[in-house]
Structures are given as C-alpha cells and as structure tokens.
Amino acid sequence: MKVTDSDVIQMGEKELIDAITGDLDWEAIEKIFKNKYHLGFQEDIEYKNGDIVVHNNQIAYKLNFDVRISLSVLFDRKGECLTVTALTDDQKADEEGSLSSPSAKHSRTDNSPDGNEELMEDSLVESEVEVNENVSQMASKIADMISEINQD
C-alpha cells in the first residue's frame, strides 16, 4: 500500500542533490584531486548525475562529473609515442608561452651531412625503451586510479 507519491520523493531528492551540487567547494575538491591523482582539471566540469547512497553504514551523497584534463603527447617523426603526461597549470602556462613556429625549432636530425644519423638512431632506440617503460607505468597508474574511483 502506497503512502505517498513516488514522484514527490524523487523530486525532493533531486532538489536536495541540486542544492548540494550548487554549494560544493571546488577549490577543496581540486586540491583533493591533485593530491590523490597528481592531476589538475580545467574549469568546464560537467555534472552528470547524483544519488543518495549508503557508505560504511552512513547516508552519503554520490555526485558524478566529467572532468577535462590537459595532456601533453610527445612523439617522434615516425609517429611513435615518446611520452604522454598530464600538464599542471604551471606547465600549461610554460607550454603556451614556449610555442613557436616549427621552423624556429627545427633541428638538422634527418639527412644531416655531418654523420649524426647513427647517433640519432641510438637516441631513438633509447627513447623507445623509455617510452615502453613510461607506457607501462602510466597504464598501471591509470588502472590504479580507475580502481580507486570505482571503490569510492
């Protein structure tokens, strides 16, 4: 036997979640995120959904957001990935300030007449080893982050 209209309950829960979402301390959330994942996020955070849940025998509120982060991808002229890193706000400012035309940063590494081709090949082999190690480390970190997020 129903004692109230379920639409009234759902509307009240939605209003409660909206009020909580509207009053979040984003500086504190960003600080927690940076400390836990060593990543910053950009301003355009999109609210997805929220719910009232039980966590450790207590009522809690779960809010889900989509967050954008800035990445730097470094790859060689063959298209092989060298590194992928998340940029902090300071690094983003440095990257934006240091962008210049490709011709200004072009170095003579291919078809160089002074015999540096062998040196370049050795450097690329070393870079590939570093890339493989970095990719493995990053995959492990991402898996850990996903696992931690799913546990919360």
C-alpha positions in Angstrom: 0.0 0.0 0.0 1.5 3.3 -1.1 1.6 6.1 1.5 2.9 8.9 -0.8 3.5 9.7 -4.4 6.9 8.5 -5.6 7.2 11.5 -7.9 7.2 13.8 -4.8 10.0 11.7 -3.2 12.1 11.7 -6.4 11.6 15.5 -6.9 12.6 16.2 -3.3 15.8 14.0 -3.7 16.6 15.8 -7.0 16.2 19.2 -5.3 18.5 18.1 -2.4 21.2 16.8 -4.8 21.0 20.0 -6.8 21.3 22.2 -3.7 24.4 20.2 -2.5 26.0 20.3 -6.0 25.4 24.1 -6.2 27.3 24.6 -2.9 30.4 22.5 -3.5 33.8 23.9 -2.6 35.6 23.4 -5.9 38.9 24.6 -4.6 38.8 21.9 -1.9 37.8 19.3 -4.5 40.5 20.3 -6.9 43.1 20.2 -4.1 41.9 16.6 -3.1 42.0 15.6 -6.8 45.6 17.0 -7.2 46.8 15.4 -4.1 45.3 12.0 -4.9 46.0 11.8 -8.6 48.7 14.4 -9.2 46.5 16.0 -11.9 44.7 19.3 -12.3 41.5 19.8 -14.2 40.1 22.6 -16.3 37.2 24.8 -15.4 34.5 23.2 -17.6 33.4 20.4 -15.3 30.1 18.8 -16.3 27.7 17.4 -13.7 26.4 14.0 -14.9 24.2 12.7 -12.0 24.0 12.2 -8.3 22.4 9.9 -5.8 21.9 9.2 -2.1 23.8 6.1 -1.1 24.8 4.1 1.9 28.6 4.1 2.6 30.1 2.5 5.7 26.6 2.3 7.2 26.1 6.0 6.8 24.0 8.1 4.4 26.2 9.7 1.8 25.8 11.6 -1.5 27.5 10.4 -4.7 27.9 13.1 -7.4 29.4 12.1 -10.8 31.1 14.7 -13.0 33.0 14.7 -16.3 36.3 16.5 -15.9 38.7 17.6 -18.6 42.5 17.4 -18.1 45.3 18.7 -20.3 47.7 16.2 -21.8 51.0 16.6 -23.5 51.8 14.0 -26.1 55.4 13.7 -27.4 56.1 11.5 -30.4 58.8 11.2 -32.9 58.8 11.7 -36.7 57.9 8.1 -37.3 54.7 8.6 -35.2 55.9 6.6 -32.3 54.8 7.8 -28.9 57.6 9.0 -26.6 55.7 10.2 -23.6 52.2 11.2 -22.5 51.9 13.4 -19.4 49.2 15.4 -17.7 50.0 19.1 -17.5 49.8 21.1 -14.4 48.6 24.7 -14.6 52.2 25.9 -14.4 53.3 23.5 -17.2 50.4 24.6 -19.4 51.5 28.3 -19.0 55.0 27.3 -19.9 53.9 25.3 -22.9 51.7 28.2 -24.1 54.5 30.6 -23.7 57.1 28.5 -25.5 55.1 27.6 -28.6 56.8 28.8 -31.7 56.7 28.1 -35.4 58.0 24.6 -36.4 60.8 26.2 -38.5 62.2 28.0 -35.4 62.6 24.8 -33.5 63.6 22.6 -36.5 66.9 20.8 -36.0 69.0 19.0 -38.5 68.4 15.5 -37.5 67.3 13.9 -40.7 69.6 13.6 -43.7 72.3 15.5 -41.9 75.5 15.7 -43.8 77.7 15.6 -40.7 77.2 11.9 -40.0 74.9 12.1 -36.9 72.4 9.5 -38.3 73.9 6.7 -36.2 73.8 8.9 -33.1 70.2 9.7 -33.8 69.3 6.0 -34.3 70.9 5.2 -30.9 68.9 8.0 -29.3 65.7 6.8 -30.8 66.3 3.2 -29.6 66.9 4.6 -26.1 63.7 6.7 -26.4 61.7 3.6 -27.4 62.8 1.8 -24.3 61.9 4.8 -22.2 58.5 5.0 -23.9 57.7 1.4 -23.3 58.6 1.8 -19.6 56.6 5.0 -19.4 53.6 3.5 -21.1 53.7 0.5 -18.7 53.9 2.9 -15.7 51.1 5.1 -17.0 48.9 2.1 -17.7 49.4 0.8 -14.2 48.7 4.3 -12.7 45.5 4.6 -14.7 44.4 1.2 -13.7 45.0 2.1 -10.0 43.1 5.4 -10.4 40.1 3.6 -12.0 40.2 1.0 -9.3 40.2 3.7 -6.6 37.4 5.7 -8.3 35.3 2.6 -8.6 35.8 1.7 -4.9 34.5 5.1 -3.9 
